[in-house]
Amino acid sequence: MIFDAGTILALSMFAVACVALMAGYPVAFTLAGVAIAFAAVAFGLEAFLDVPIPLDIGYLTALSDRMFGLSQNTTLLAVPLFVAMGVALERSRVAEDLLENMALLFGKMRGGLGVSVIIVGALLAASTGIVGATVVTMGLLSLPTMMKQGYDRRLAAGSIAAAGTLGQIIPPSIVLVLLGDVLSSAYQESQQRLGRVATDPLSVGDLFAGALIPGLMLVAIYIAYQLIIAWLKPERAPAMEGDAHLDRKKLLSALLPPIILLVAVLGSILAGIATPTEAAGVGAVGAMMLGALRLSDKKAWPIWGAGGALLLLLILANTMDLRLDASDTSISRQSAIAAAFGLTAVLIWGVVTAIFRLQKAEVLQPILMSTMRITVMVYTILIGAAVFSLVFRGLGGDAAVHHLLTQLPGGTYGAMIAVMILIFFLGFFLDFIEITFVVVPIVAPVLMAMGLDPIWLGVMIAINLQTSFLTPPFGFALFYLRGVAPSTISTGDIYRGAIPFVLLQIAALILLSLWPSLATWLPRVVFG
């Protein structure tokens, strides 16, 4: 393939955008601005220098259709809801209770505090889905305790950074929501290239199910590493000292509510009771109610009643036809509808009570502001990425990428390895949102057209991004931890502590590449 002027412009546009992003320019404006600039250059070359360019001005009118499509995308509505869920749990100081009680549960054994950090980090990762929030929270809460108990500085720093990155892979994760939406479009495009109709489209629920076992496998690997270090070198991971005793009632009150919430959210998706967007709404409401329980000492029965009403509503909605315009007028169905109205009233009462209590605790406004800020950032980047991808494809860049990947030695495996290496290094400089919206739509259709399973590919990309976020010297998680770590812990300690966990991540990627069923078995069982 001889690269024409359009292809050269497309590849140059990608390189310029990456350099501008690495230089720290705003993501959304960089993507859209670079694309518009290169489109203008393309039209100028064709108009004034008579250089044929495949990009047509009429092609860019499709941008309005893309914007309308984004506004109608119900999957992306899960993003602000999952963000609200995570921020509400973070602001209500659930992490403090979890870490304190987990430390008392495991702390008396060697390496127990490190095990507690991994478990709490996994729970927070599943709750917030935001790497920065988890690393900062764990760094502020657990790092001083680990230092006080005589833990090795490198092991403590590496454990916290690694536990924080679990938010990339453990569902429900914002990364998986965005990646699932992008991969769904990429899968349909790959089937069109093969002349097929995508009768079994990829969903976010498929990716959630596919990521669950690899995510839990990573947690188990991290815990095993902690225990092995404590066994071989007990001076690096000593048992906790002190006379504090575990209160089982406090442990259950700290552990059960977030676990019940996560099981309700993820379980409703895997059981087919709710879509990811509907489950995210349940999670956001549940997190608000948990926050109100945690921060208020008033009577808890209105909130517990609302939680029970929500559970009964889910059961009713999936066992009875509650449509008001249905032809069935049987007594059982009318009774179910009446019960649904009553349960809805109880739910609304509990939610309003929780909102008033959060407002009184002065955390409602921070929750809403953080949710709005992150959501606006995601959607603005998505708009910029839509402009970028439209111009890139109009210049023939997708055809050039297809040619490059299919001509690599090693065939499908060679192309997969090349893409994984590219994403790994880009993860040093670019955020997961940028990589998901810019890189994945370009390479994923080609890889899927070459025969790779879309769920396995999505999980591999997610773990790969997680690994690059943890790898010195540019890993984002390490920068977050450096910002909250005390001066007694050097940057070198953080880097050296992260390296063993990076090797564990690479081992997990190798295991997943050798046994793809780790990612594909559960979606096949759950969704057929």
Secondary structure, 3 states (H helix, E strand, C coil): CCCCHHHHHHHHHHHHHHHHHHCCCCHHHHHHHHHHHHHHHHHHHHHHCCCCCCCCHHHHHHHHHHHHHHHCCCHHHHHHHHHHHHHHHHHCCHHHHHHHHHHHHHCCCCCHHHHHHHHHHHHHHHHHCCHHHHHHHHHHHHHHHHHHCCCCHHHHHHHHHHHHHHHHCCCCCHHHHHHHHHHHHHHHHHHHHCCCCCCCCCCHHHHHHHHHHHHHHHHHHHHHHHHHHHHHCCCCCCCCCCCCCCCHHHHHHHHHHHHHHHHHHHHHHHCCCCCHHHHHHHHHHHHHHHHHHHHCCCCCHHHHHHHHHHHHHHHHHHHCCCCCCCCCCCHHHHHHHHHHHHHHHHHHHHHHHHHHHHHHCCCHHHHHHHHHHHHHHHHHHHHHHHHHHHHHHHCCHHHHHHHHHHCCCCHHHHHHHHHHHHHHHHHHHCCHHHHHHHHHHHHHHHHHHCCCCHHHHHHHHHHHHHHHHHCCCCCHHHHHHHHHCCCCCCHHHHHHHHHHHHHHHHHHHHHHHHCCHHHHHHHHHHHC
